[in-house]
Amino acid sequence: GEIGHTSVDPQGPRCDCGNRGCLELFTSERRVVQLVEERLATSDGGLLPWLTAAGGARLTPSLVYEAAAAGDPLAREVLADVGFYLGVGIVNVINVLDPEAIVIGRGMAAAGRYILDPVRAVVSERAFPGAAHDVRIQLGVLGSQAPVIGAATLVLSEYYANPLQVGGRRSS
């Protein structure tokens, strides 16, 4: 499944997948940067313009996370908004699948509590009470290496489960 391509706004913007209002459009790192750029146009400043202008750097999700950690209200507001939609998507997963844990991974995990707190608040408010109480929501620690590590783990798991059958060789 691809939870990022479930609709959270059926009238929302068109996604690359052809659907409208996909969760991914509201919760990606690209969205974090987009929201900051939109709001900077009408903002009186804060830390984010200084971080980008001081080093001549372009705006990145990492800079937004850094600004949030340093107390920038715009960065925190944007992450809270993204966290809200991520929470809505996670509520849908919890209500349908009742998982034991949800791990927020890859780049978004770097946002830390500025993503995690709004997600947990939405889950607490909107998920089925028993399921919301039982699920652990945590940040991943593998970062961008998670897919590679997961793939390697699957291969190793298959090998150790059936060491003589891996690679097309079968024992007699």
Secondary structure as a PSIPRED ss2 file (coil, helix, strand):
# PSIPRED VFORMAT (PSIPRED V4.0)

   1 G C   1.000  0.000  0.000
   2 E C   1.000  0.000  0.000
   3 I H   0.000  1.000  0.000
   4 G H   0.000  1.000  0.000
   5 H H   0.000  1.000  0.000
   6 T C   1.000  0.000  0.000
   7 S E   0.000  0.000  1.000
   8 V C   1.000  0.000  0.000
   9 D C   1.000  0.000  0.000
  10 P C   1.000  0.000  0.000
  11 Q C   1.000  0.000  0.000
  12 G C   1.000  0.000  0.000
  13 P C   1.000  0.000  0.000
  14 R E   0.000  0.000  1.000
  15 C C   1.000  0.000  0.000
  16 D C   1.000  0.000  0.000
  17 C C   1.000  0.000  0.000
  18 G C   1.000  0.000  0.000
  19 N C   1.000  0.000  0.000
  20 R E   0.000  0.000  1.000
  21 G C   1.000  0.000  0.000
  22 C E   0.000  0.000  1.000
  23 L H   0.000  1.000  0.000
  24 E H   0.000  1.000  0.000
  25 L H   0.000  1.000  0.000
  26 F H   0.000  1.000  0.000
  27 T H   0.000  1.000  0.000
  28 S C   1.000  0.000  0.000
  29 E H   0.000  1.000  0.000
  30 R H   0.000  1.000  0.000
  31 R H   0.000  1.000  0.000
  32 V H   0.000  1.000  0.000
  33 V H   0.000  1.000  0.000
  34 Q H   0.000  1.000  0.000
  35 L H   0.000  1.000  0.000
  36 V H   0.000  1.000  0.000
  37 E H   0.000  1.000  0.000
  38 E H   0.000  1.000  0.000
  39 R H   0.000  1.000  0.000
  40 L H   0.000  1.000  0.000
  41 A C   1.000  0.000  0.000
  42 T C   1.000  0.000  0.000
  43 S C   1.000  0.000  0.000
  44 D C   1.000  0.000  0.000
  45 G C   1.000  0.000  0.000
  46 G C   1.000  0.000  0.000
  47 L H   0.000  1.000  0.000
  48 L H   0.000  1.000  0.000
  49 P H   0.000  1.000  0.000
  50 W H   0.000  1.000  0.000
  51 L H   0.000  1.000  0.000
  52 T H   0.000  1.000  0.000
  53 A H   0.000  1.000  0.000
  54 A H   0.000  1.000  0.000
  55 G H   0.000  1.000  0.000
  56 G C   1.000  0.000  0.000
  57 A C   1.000  0.000  0.000
  58 R C   1.000  0.000  0.000
  59 L C   1.000  0.000  0.000
  60 T C   1.000  0.000  0.000
  61 P H   0.000  1.000  0.000
  62 S H   0.000  1.000  0.000
  63 L H   0.000  1.000  0.000
  64 V H   0.000  1.000  0.000
  65 Y H   0.000  1.000  0.000
  66 E H   0.000  1.000  0.000
  67 A H   0.000  1.000  0.000
  68 A H   0.000  1.000  0.000
  69 A H   0.000  1.000  0.000
  70 A C   1.000  0.000  0.000
  71 G C   1.000  0.000  0.000
  72 D C   1.000  0.000  0.000
  73 P H   0.000  1.000  0.000
  74 L H   0.000  1.000  0.000
  75 A H   0.000  1.000  0.000
  76 R H   0.000  1.000  0.000
  77 E H   0.000  1.000  0.000
  78 V H   0.000  1.000  0.000
  79 L H   0.000  1.000  0.000
  80 A H   0.000  1.000  0.000
  81 D H   0.000  1.000  0.000
  82 V H   0.000  1.000  0.000
  83 G H   0.000  1.000  0.000
  84 F H   0.000  1.000  0.000
  85 Y H   0.000  1.000  0.000
  86 L H   0.000  1.000  0.000
  87 G H   0.000  1.000  0.000
  88 V H   0.000  1.000  0.000
  89 G H   0.000  1.000  0.000
  90 I H   0.000  1.000  0.000
  91 V H   0.000  1.000  0.000
  92 N H   0.000  1.000  0.000
  93 V H   0.000  1.000  0.000
  94 I H   0.000  1.000  0.000
  95 N H   0.000  1.000  0.000
  96 V H   0.000  1.000  0.000
  97 L H   0.000  1.000  0.000
  98 D C   1.000  0.000  0.000
  99 P C   1.000  0.000  0.000
 100 E C   1.000  0.000  0.000
 101 A E   0.000  0.000  1.000
 102 I E   0.000  0.000  1.000
 103 V E   0.000  0.000  1.000
 104 I E   0.000  0.000  1.000
 105 G C   1.000  0.000  0.000
 106 R H   0.000  1.000  0.000
 107 G H   0.000  1.000  0.000
 108 M H   0.000  1.000  0.000
 109 A H   0.000  1.000  0.000
 110 A H   0.000  1.000  0.000
 111 A H   0.000  1.000  0.000
 112 G C   1.000  0.000  0.000
 113 R H   0.000  1.000  0.000
 114 Y H   0.000  1.000  0.000
 115 I H   0.000  1.000  0.000
 116 L H   0.000  1.000  0.000
 117 D H   0.000  1.000  0.000
 118 P H   0.000  1.000  0.000
 119 V H   0.000  1.000  0.000
 120 R H   0.000  1.000  0.000
 121 A H   0.000  1.000  0.000
 122 V H   0.000  1.000  0.000
 123 V H   0.000  1.000  0.000
 124 S H   0.000  1.000  0.000
 125 E H   0.000  1.000  0.000
 126 R H   0.000  1.000  0.000
 127 A C   1.000  0.000  0.000
 128 F C   1.000  0.000  0.000
 129 P H   0.000  1.000  0.000
 130 G H   0.000  1.000  0.000
 131 A H   0.000  1.000  0.000
 132 A H   0.000  1.000  0.000
 133 H H   0.000  1.000  0.000
 134 D H   0.000  1.000  0.000
 135 V C   1.000  0.000  0.000
 136 R E   0.000  0.000  1.000
 137 I E   0.000  0.000  1.000
 138 Q E   0.000  0.000  1.000
 139 L E   0.000  0.000  1.000
 140 G C   1.000  0.000  0.000
 141 V C   1.000  0.000  0.000
 142 L C   1.000  0.000  0.000
 143 G H   0.000  1.000  0.000
 144 S H   0.000  1.000  0.000
 145 Q H   0.000  1.000  0.000
 146 A H   0.000  1.000  0.000
 147 P H   0.000  1.000  0.000
 148 V H   0.000  1.000  0.000
 149 I H   0.000  1.000  0.000
 150 G H   0.000  1.000  0.000
 151 A H   0.000  1.000  0.000
 152 A H   0.000  1.000  0.000
 153 T H   0.000  1.000  0.000
 154 L H   0.000  1.000  0.000
 155 V H   0.000  1.000  0.000
 156 L H   0.000  1.000  0.000
 157 S H   0.000  1.000  0.000
 158 E H   0.000  1.000  0.000
 159 Y H   0.000  1.000  0.000
 160 Y H   0.000  1.000  0.000
 161 A H   0.000  1.000  0.000
 162 N C   1.000  0.000  0.000
 163 P C   1.000  0.000  0.000
 164 L C   1.000  0.000  0.000
 165 Q C   1.000  0.000  0.000
 166 V H   0.000  1.000  0.000
 167 G H   0.000  1.000  0.000
 168 G H   0.000  1.000  0.000
 169 R C   1.000  0.000  0.000
 170 R C   1.000  0.000  0.000
 171 S C   1.000  0.000  0.000
 172 S C   1.000  0.000  0.000
